[in-house]
């Protein structure tokens, strides 16, 4: 299945996503210029450390953009329902359209989404069946990049040898302390928030339960795992190859799941 483009017109979402892009740009520009490149030139760190930072940054922004523009699983206006699957569909009381069970109507986007987890303003999109894997990658690489940035900020002042700067008149060197303090502050805020979100997402996949299903709490055994964790993760990422779970530059191929495994809402 190709990655269909999905664009949500929401000024609040644009502001939230713009803030995330600003933080990413800030650290991607200033951290290499203030820490990585100078310490690499003086032999304090290797080229591997520089490349790893840029790889983490690239994977983070790639998963962000793909999660924000990917179709989360929007249902077509006139879906074709086979006779054998009609019992697994229901009528939405908000848009009066037929939808598979475990789907949910997003009031912000104005349509139903297959296996919707939640609407995330930080990516200005719903998190549903077709882009959930990208959202998980975004959370994962954001944690890695934030942690890496905090480690570099710490090592720059308490571990690495002092730099032999010659261009003290350059803006980034004259205001180095303020720039790195701001970087550390943003890193701590983002790492704390995204770690909690990533944990709840992992627990939802382990139990095969969406965030909406947890809030509705309409099933007695909703918190009980129904399938092995490898199966639930493979269904989210669209592949049994675990190495591909970490690659945002690919197309997801949905795995067919027997309906008797589903938690109906």
Secondary structure as GFF3:
##gff-version 3
##sequence-region A 1 265
A	DSSP	alpha_helix	11	31	.	.	.	ID=ss1
A	DSSP	pi_helix	32	36	.	.	.	ID=ss2
A	DSSP	alpha_helix	37	41	.	.	.	ID=ss3
A	DSSP	alpha_helix	47	69	.	.	.	ID=ss4
A	DSSP	three_ten_helix	83	88	.	.	.	ID=ss5
A	DSSP	beta_strand	89	91	.	.	.	ID=ss6
A	DSSP	beta_strand	98	100	.	.	.	ID=ss7
A	DSSP	beta_strand	104	106	.	.	.	ID=ss8
A	DSSP	beta_strand	111	113	.	.	.	ID=ss9
A	DSSP	beta_strand	118	120	.	.	.	ID=ss10
A	DSSP	beta_strand	125	127	.	.	.	ID=ss11
A	DSSP	alpha_helix	132	158	.	.	.	ID=ss12
A	DSSP	alpha_helix	171	174	.	.	.	ID=ss13
A	DSSP	alpha_helix	176	206	.	.	.	ID=ss14
A	DSSP	alpha_helix	211	216	.	.	.	ID=ss15
A	DSSP	alpha_helix	229	237	.	.	.	ID=ss16
A	DSSP	three_ten_helix	242	246	.	.	.	ID=ss17
A	DSSP	three_ten_helix	259	261	.	.	.	ID=ss18
###
